[in-house]
Amino acid sequence: MLKPPPLPANALLGGKIAVGGTWLFGLAALVLASPDSSFRTLGVALLVFLVFSHIIELFIFSAFLKSAKATTADYVQVALFGIFHSGGMKAEE
């Protein structure tokens, strides 16, 4: 079973800010930019990357999440921020 490495609290916070900012940038580019601008293309590319990379992480770490008795909120957090920002979840041995 793959386990995410433990990260210090400031790294978790910094990562959540960076990933959250990327989500916001991508959504802003999708909603606010004109349809034919490169800004919108970049935003859509970032959103696609975030969605697919976090879905892949959900599959890769599914055994860890089940073992840690992850709640729906934990799954949502992993889907939004990635497995490394899932906080202090501990898998049962």
FENFEN-V391016 format. One record per backbone hydrogen bond with DSSP energy under -1.0 kcal/mol. NH is the residue of the N-H (numbers start at 0). CO is the residue of the C=O. Records with the same first field share a line. If there is no record, write none. Layout:
BEGIN
NH->CO + CO
END
This chain:
BEGIN
11->7
12->8
13->9
14->10
15->11
16->12
17->13
18->14
19->15
20->16
21->17
22->18
23->19
24->20
25->21
26->22
27->23
28->24
29->25
30->26
31->27
36->33
40->36
41->37
42->38
43->39
44->40
45->41
46->42
47->43
48->44
49->45
50->46
51->47
52->48
53->49
54->50
55->51
56->52
57->53
58->54
59->55
60->56
61->58
64->60
65->61
66->62
67->63
68->65
69->64
74->70
75->71
76->72
77->73
78->74
79->75
80->76
81->77
84->81
85->82
END
